[in-house]
Amino acid sequence: MKTLCSHTPLPDKSATGPTVGDIFREYGPAFRSSNRLHPRQHKVMYDIEHCRRGEFGTHWEICDTCGHLKKGYNSCRNRHCPGCK
C-alpha cells in the first residue's frame, strides 16, 4: 500500500542512543532507594523520566497539506530536562 504522506519517521531509538530519561527509568529507582534526595531533586528526576511519555497528556499534530494525524506526547517543561531545553 502506497502512502501519499511525505512525513519522515522519527529516527530509530538504537540510532540515537539512550537518553537521560532512559537512564533515569532504568537506574533511578535503585539510586533513589540508596540515596536521600531533596523533594525538588526527586521531582526533576520524575519529570525527566515521564517527559513525552503520556504522563503529562497528549495532543494531535495534523498536517495542513494531507491531513496526516500524528499523536504527540506533552513535555514536562522542566528547565532541567535536556529534552525540553
C-alpha positions in Angstrom: 0.0 0.0 0.0 1.4 3.4 -1.0 1.3 6.3 1.3 0.8 9.8 0.0 2.1 11.3 3.1 5.7 12.6 2.8 6.3 12.7 6.5 9.6 11.2 7.7 9.5 8.8 10.6 11.5 9.5 13.8 15.0 8.1 13.9 15.3 4.6 15.3 16.0 4.6 19.1 19.1 2.5 18.6 20.5 5.1 16.2 20.2 8.0 18.7 21.4 6.1 21.8 20.0 6.3 25.3 18.6 9.5 26.7 18.8 10.8 30.2 15.2 9.7 30.7 16.1 6.2 29.6 18.9 6.1 32.2 16.7 7.5 34.9 14.0 5.0 34.1 16.5 2.1 34.4 18.7 3.2 37.3 16.5 5.8 39.0 14.6 3.5 41.4 17.9 1.9 42.7 19.5 5.3 43.0 16.6 6.8 44.9 16.4 3.8 47.3 20.1 4.1 48.2 20.4 7.9 48.2 18.4 10.6 50.0 17.1 13.2 47.6 15.6 16.6 48.3 12.0 16.7 47.1 12.9 19.1 44.3 15.6 16.7 43.1 13.0 13.9 43.2 10.6 16.0 41.1 13.2 16.7 38.5 14.0 13.0 38.2 10.3 12.2 38.0 9.7 14.9 35.3 12.6 13.7 33.1 11.5 10.0 33.5 8.0 10.8 32.3 8.7 13.5 29.8 7.0 12.9 26.4 5.7 9.5 27.5 2.0 10.3 28.1 2.1 11.2 31.8 1.7 14.9 31.1 -1.0 14.4 28.5 -1.2 14.0 24.7 -2.1 16.1 21.7 -2.6 15.5 17.9 -0.5 17.1 15.2 -2.3 17.5 11.9 -0.6 18.1 8.6 -2.1 21.1 6.8 -1.4 19.6 3.4 -2.6 16.0 3.6 -4.4 15.8 6.9 -1.9 13.2 8.3 -2.5 12.7 12.1 0.3 12.0 14.5 -0.1 11.5 18.2 2.3 13.6 20.3 3.1 13.5 23.9 3.4 16.6 26.0 6.7 17.5 27.6 7.4 18.1 31.3 8.5 21.7 30.7 11.0 21.3 33.5 14.0 23.7 33.0 16.4 20.9 34.0 15.1 18.4 31.4 17.5 18.0 28.4 14.6 17.2 26.1 12.8 20.4 26.9 15.7 22.9 26.5 
